[in-house]
Amino acid sequence: MTSHEVIKDSICHFAAKLYANVVSQQTGDLHNVLISPLSIYTVLAMTMAGADGQTRDELERILHIPVHMHYNGQHKLIGSTVTHCLSPNEGVQFLLANRLFLLQPVTVVKEFGEILSTHYNTNTESVASLSGADAKRQYINHWTSEHTEHKISELIPTGAVNDTTVLALVNAMYFKGQWMCEFDKTLTRPSKFTCFGGKTMEIQMMFLESEFSYVALKDWDAEAIYLPFRGAE
């Protein structure tokens, strides 16, 4: 297994555990949740670049990064692997932007800043001069909106930033692609959707007749289908 395959494997392990934890921590009726494990993985990897001791060890364990992988080479491999995974293909629009916002007049350690810049294409920007915590929050949200085609306008909710907040490490992803087998909008109609636990609800269901790969999820008594995008590997 190559070093890049090791990182891809660690991303898959992290994603599987993250999804499992999100489901297990819900109580009562399960709710729809939309998360990006790759986005969270990337931010935690960038956080690891500024960590040391027990904190770094715990982040390596959570991200499933092998202990034998040398610290100085970790971020080069992670950064290049993530970049390769997200390389846009024909017919697919993908935007990835990272930024470290300084909400207080602090100095970033040179080595940390260089790792973020070199391997994660992450710039550092100070917003300490803005008046008030909410003004800083709105600035970060505006930046995120600009880098996601205005699809994510409230990344940081009201009250999440206060006068003691020092840093905000932001990862913004935007994806737009076309199905390899497109759905006919005129076939969309009301239909029953079965949730976990057997509960049903009526939704607008898309319809398409074709051949697709799928997998049986025995633990959930469910099946998952693979719907490729144009240009997907």
N, C-alpha and C positions, 0 to 999 in steps of 0.2 A: 504494500500500500504506500503510495507516494505521500509526501507531506501535505499536498493540497487535498488529497483524498482523506487524510486524517482530519483536516479542518472541516471538510464537508460532512464527514461522519459525526464530528462533534456538534455541528449545527443541527443535524437531524436528531441526535440524542437530546439536545437541549430543547428543540421544538416539541418532541414527543412528551417530555416531562412537563413542559410548560402547559401544553394543552390539557394534560391529565390533571395538573394542579388547579387550573382554572375551573374545570368541571367539578372536581372533588370539593372545592371550597364553596360552591353554591349550595344554598340550603332551600328546602321547599321546592317550588317550581323552578326548573332550569330556565335560564334566560339566554337569548341570543348574545353572543360576544364576538367581536371582530378584533383580532390582534395580529400583529406581525412578529412572529418569533425571530425572524432575521433582523428586524429593526432593533428589537430588544437585545439580541445577541451582540449586535454591533456596538450599541451604546455601552453595554457591560464590558465589552472588550476594550473600548476606549477608556472606560473608568479604570480598568485593570492596569492600563498604562501609567496611571498616576498613583497606583496603590503599592503597598509594600507589606512585608511580613504576613501576619495571619489573614489580613484582608485580601491580599493578592492570592494567597493559597486557596481561600474559600471561593474566590471568583474563578480561579482555574478549575476547581472541582465542579462548580455549578455549570461552567461552560464546557466541561468534559474535554479539557485540553490535557494531553498526556504530560506526565511529570518529567519525562525525558526531553521534552521539547525545550530548547534553550530559550531563556527569557528574551534575549535580544533579538531572536529570530521569530518569536511568536507573532508580533504585530505585522511584520513584513508578510508572513504567510497568511494571516487572517485578512489583512487588507487586500492583498492581491486575489485571494480566493473569493471574497465577497464581491470585489470589482468584476471578476470573471463571471460569477453567477448572475450578476445583474447587467451584464453587457447587453445592450439593446440589439434585437434582431429585426429583420425586415418586417414591417407591419406592427411593430411594438414600440410604444413610447414609454420610456422609463427615466425618471428623474430621481436622483439621490443627492441629498445635501445634508451635511453635518456642520454644526457650529457650536463652539463653546462660548457662552455668554457670561461675562463677568458683571455681576450685579453690584459688587462692592469694589472699592479701589484696592485690589489685591494684585500680586505679581505671580504669574504662572512660571513654574520651574521650567527652565530652558529645555531640558531633555524631554519633559512631558509635552511641551508645545511642538517640538520637532517630530515626535512620534505621531502626534495627531495630524500634523501637516503633511508629513511624508507618506504615511501608510493609510491614513483615513481621509485624506483630502479635507481636513477640518481646519477652518480658520478660527481665530480667537477674536472676539469683539467685546469691547467694554461698553456697557450701558449704565455705568455707575453715575454718570452725570445727569441722567433723567430724573425728574422730580417725582418721587413716590414709587412704591412697589407696584401699584397697578399700571402705571405708565410703562414700567419695564416689562410687565407681563404682556401688555398690549403690543409693545414693540416686537417682542419675540413671536407672538401670535401672528403679527403682520408679516414678519419674515417667513414664517412657516407657510402661511397662506400663499405668498408669492412664489414659493418653491414647490407647491403642490397644485398648481393651476387653480388656486382658490377653493380646493376641495376640503382642506383642513384649516378652518378659520379660528377655532378655539381649542388649540392643542393644550394650553394651560388654562384651566378653569379659574373663575374668580375665587380669590382667597387662597390659591395654591402658592402664591408668592407673597412674602412679607418682608419687613425691614431687616430681618436676620438672614434672608436667603443670600448666599454668596455666589453660587454658580448655577448655571443651567446648561446641561449638555444635551443638545437637541439633534435628533435624527429625523429627517423628513423624507418620505418615499412617495412617489407618484407613479402609478402604472396605468396604462391604457393599451388595450390590445383587442384584436378581433378574433372571435372563435374561428377555429379551422372549419368547423361545420356551424354556420350561423343559424340562429333561431329565427323563425318567421314570426314577426310581431303579431300578425293577424291570427295566429293560432293560440296566443296567450288567452287563458280563460280561468275563471274561478275553479279551484279544486281543493281537496282536503290535503293538508300536510300533517304528517304524523311526527310528533315531538317525542323526546325521550320520555319513557314512562307510559307511552301509548296515547297520550292526549292528542286530539286533533284540532286543527284550526283551519279556517278557510283563507286561502291566499290566492294571488294571481300567479298561476303556474304556467311556465313556458313549456312548449312541447317540441320535440324533435325526434324523428325516427332515423336511426343510423346504428353503426356498430362502434362500441367504445370498450375500452378496458375498464374492469372494475375489480374490487376486492371485497371479500366478505369479512366484516368485522364481528367476529363471534362474541367478543366480550360485550358488545353493545347490541347484539342481535340486529345488525344493520349492514347495509352495503354502501360502498363509496364508489363513485364513478370518476374516471379521468377524462376531463374535457380539455383537450389541447388548444392552445392559441396558435394563430398563424405565426410562423417563424420560430416556434418553440422547438427545443431539441427533443 
